[in-house]
Amino acid sequence: MESLAQQLAGDGWTLRTGGADGADTAFETGHRAAVGARNLEVYLPWNGYNGRESFEDGTIVLDPPIRHLAETTAGRLHPAWGRCGRGARALHARNVAIVRGHGLDDDVDAVVCWTHDGGATGGTGMGIRIARERDIPVFNLLSEPLQFGCM
């Protein structure tokens, strides 16, 4: 993931990620190694998430009106939205923004992710469902390993 992110960043791609441990961190580490914070958008569900703050280069916390709209989208697509607490809802709103952009009006060109079963599961599942709804290609690295130079 770090190597892929380095190559994509070097080719001028923008990385949108969510500041979580695992894939988010690997992609961000690779991107920063290649180009620093240029073309980097790290969406946090709240200030202080994973020790991160919105004043860091490339880091964004959604404004309340946008967060509300993102939660509306997430609520429509989540299979058990009524059981989600405030924190889970903020995490899912963050996932909406990763795919749709800061104003929810600038979709990504593709979603590159990893889920343990290759499906739309876990927190990443929200991003996958949004992408599918909007006809955005999804490359799940578990089931569709990317070869360098394929994008």
FENPE-V655643 format. One record per residue. N is the residue number from 1. PHI is phi in whole degrees, -180 to 180 (* if undefined). Layout:
# FENPE-V655643
((N;PHI) (N;PHI))
This chain:
# FENPE-V655643
((1;*) (2;-63) (3;-64) (4;-61) (5;-63) (6;-61) (7;-65) (8;-63) (9;-63) (10;-63) (11;-86) (12;96) (13;-71) (14;-91) (15;-104) (16;-115) (17;-148) (18;-121) (19;73) (20;-84) (21;-66) (22;90) (23;-60) (24;-55) (25;-66) (26;-62) (27;-63) (28;-64) (29;-60) (30;-64) (31;-63) (32;-63) (33;-63) (34;-83) (35;-139) (36;68) (37;-92) (38;-64) (39;56) (40;-124) (41;-131) (42;-109) (43;-91) (44;-102) (45;-71) (46;-164) (47;-62) (48;94) (49;-60) (50;51) (51;74) (52;-104) (53;-131) (54;-70) (55;-83) (56;-70) (57;-53) (58;81) (59;-98) (60;-133) (61;-114) (62;-64) (63;-68) (64;-50) (65;-64) (66;-69) (67;-60) (68;-60) (69;-63) (70;-65) (71;-66) (72;-63) (73;-62) (74;-61) (75;-62) (76;-71) (77;-102) (78;-82) (79;-71) (80;-144) (81;-56) (82;-62) (83;-93) (84;-83) (85;-81) (86;-60) (87;-65) (88;-63) (89;-64) (90;-65) (91;-64) (92;-69) (93;-61) (94;-59) (95;-64) (96;-61) (97;-65) (98;-59) (99;-82) (100;-99) (101;94) (102;-59) (103;-99) (104;61) (105;-138) (106;-142) (107;-64) (108;-67) (109;-82) (110;-162) (111;-111) (112;-114) (113;-149) (114;-145) (115;-126) (116;-62) (117;-118) (118;78) (119;-110) (120;-86) (121;-119) (122;64) (123;-61) (124;-64) (125;-56) (126;-62) (127;-62) (128;-66) (129;-64) (130;-63) (131;-60) (132;-62) (133;-61) (134;-103) (135;58) (136;-96) (137;-60) (138;-120) (139;-115) (140;-90) (141;-64) (142;-68) (143;-105) (144;-137) (145;-59) (146;-85) (147;-97) (148;-57) (149;87) (150;-88) (151;-103))
